[in-house]
Amino acid sequence: MQGFFQKNMLSTDGSNILIVDDDTVNRHLFSVLLGEEGYLVEEAGSGEEALASTAVPPMNKKEA
């Protein structure tokens, strides 16, 4: 699907994209298409998975 996304529509600056969809086929399709355009893609099958994948562990006092 070369050219599926117009080059001027997307920035390929190494941005990360999280695709959240309960349909595995949809997730994979968008992951492949966006990956071919230069994006770093992560997938999640539910809102809970998405939140878990974006969670930042709390800093301890020594790191602050």
BELQUI-V576675 format. One record per residue. N is the residue number from 1. PHI is phi as a letter, one per 20 degrees, with the letter a starting at -180 (NA if undefined). PSI is psi in whole degrees, 0 to 359 (* if undefined). Layout:
((N:PHI:PSI) (N:PHI:PSI))
This chain:
((1:NA:51) (2:g:131) (3:m:12) (4:g:315) (5:e:132) (6:f:137) (7:g:326) (8:f:355) (9:e:334) (10:c:145) (11:e:129) (12:d:58) (13:e:21) (14:n:15) (15:f:148) (16:e:143) (17:c:133) (18:d:118) (19:e:123) (20:d:117) (21:a:140) (22:e:352) (23:e:114) (24:g:321) (25:f:315) (26:f:314) (27:g:313) (28:f:317) (29:g:308) (30:f:326) (31:f:315) (32:f:312) (33:f:313) (34:f:325) (35:f:321) (36:f:336) (37:e:0) (38:o:4) (39:e:151) (40:e:116) (41:d:137) (42:c:146) (43:d:148) (44:b:140) (45:e:356) (46:b:168) (47:f:322) (48:f:317) (49:f:320) (50:f:314) (51:f:320) (52:f:324) (53:f:339) (54:d:358) (55:f:137) (56:d:124) (57:f:144) (58:f:145) (59:e:145) (60:e:171) (61:f:331) (62:f:332) (63:e:335) (64:f:*))
